[in-house]
Amino acid sequence: MAWYLVFWRNRSTSTVVPAASASQARSRAQRKQKRGYGGIVAARRANSQDAGLISKGTWVRRRRDGTSPQFGSARSKAKARRQRSSYRHWL
């Protein structure tokens, strides 16, 4: 069983679910859907970096475009922090 990141239309973060396939990940994430999330827009298999974070119990932040604020240069991490703070009022 692999880890999948399921992305929602109205949410900046994804839901992490263990599943054997993308369709199973979608149905499992659907059970965790809360009001205001919107529909599921994508279900992607977690890469090795994300799987390592998940196994450690760390919160995984992965954007829909595939980039992550958790990996990369200090400059890219600072940019991600600024972006999160600008959206903080509705997160």
KAKADA-V250283 format. One record per residue. N is the residue number from 1. RES is the residue in three letters. D_FIRST is the distance of its C-alpha to the first C-alpha in Angstrom with 1 decimal. Layout:
n=<N | N>
res=<RES | RES>
d_first=<D_FIRST | D_FIRST>
This chain:
n=<1 | 2 | 3 | 4 | 5 | 6 | 7 | 8 | 9 | 10 | 11 | 12 | 13 | 14 | 15 | 16 | 17 | 18 | 19 | 20 | 21 | 22 | 23 | 24 | 25 | 26 | 27 | 28 | 29 | 30 | 31 | 32 | 33 | 34 | 35 | 36 | 37 | 38 | 39 | 40 | 41 | 42 | 43 | 44 | 45 | 46 | 47 | 48 | 49 | 50 | 51 | 52 | 53 | 54 | 55 | 56 | 57 | 58 | 59 | 60 | 61 | 62 | 63 | 64 | 65 | 66 | 67 | 68 | 69 | 70 | 71 | 72 | 73 | 74 | 75 | 76 | 77 | 78 | 79 | 80 | 81 | 82 | 83 | 84 | 85 | 86 | 87 | 88 | 89 | 90 | 91>
res=<MET | ALA | TRP | TYR | LEU | VAL | PHE | TRP | ARG | ASN | ARG | SER | THR | SER | THR | VAL | VAL | PRO | ALA | ALA | SER | ALA | SER | GLN | ALA | ARG | SER | ARG | ALA | GLN | ARG | LYS | GLN | LYS | ARG | GLY | TYR | GLY | GLY | ILE | VAL | ALA | ALA | ARG | ARG | ALA | ASN | SER | GLN | ASP | ALA | GLY | LEU | ILE | SER | LYS | GLY | THR | TRP | VAL | ARG | ARG | ARG | ARG | ASP | GLY | THR | SER | PRO | GLN | PHE | GLY | SER | ALA | ARG | SER | LYS | ALA | LYS | ALA | ARG | ARG | GLN | ARG | SER | SER | TYR | ARG | HIS | TRP | LEU>
d_first=<0.0 | 3.8 | 7.0 | 9.6 | 13.3 | 15.3 | 19.0 | 21.9 | 25.4 | 27.4 | 25.3 | 25.2 | 21.9 | 18.4 | 16.1 | 12.8 | 10.0 | 6.3 | 5.5 | 4.9 | 8.4 | 11.2 | 13.1 | 10.7 | 10.5 | 14.3 | 14.9 | 13.1 | 15.0 | 18.1 | 18.2 | 18.6 | 21.2 | 24.6 | 28.0 | 28.8 | 25.4 | 26.3 | 24.0 | 20.7 | 21.6 | 18.5 | 14.7 | 13.7 | 10.7 | 11.5 | 13.4 | 13.7 | 16.5 | 14.7 | 11.6 | 14.5 | 16.2 | 13.4 | 13.0 | 16.8 | 16.9 | 18.9 | 19.3 | 18.0 | 20.7 | 20.0 | 22.5 | 22.1 | 23.9 | 21.3 | 23.6 | 23.0 | 25.8 | 24.1 | 24.5 | 27.7 | 31.4 | 33.3 | 34.9 | 31.7 | 30.5 | 34.0 | 33.9 | 30.6 | 32.2 | 35.3 | 33.3 | 31.4 | 34.8 | 36.4 | 33.8 | 33.8 | 36.2 | 33.8 | 30.4>
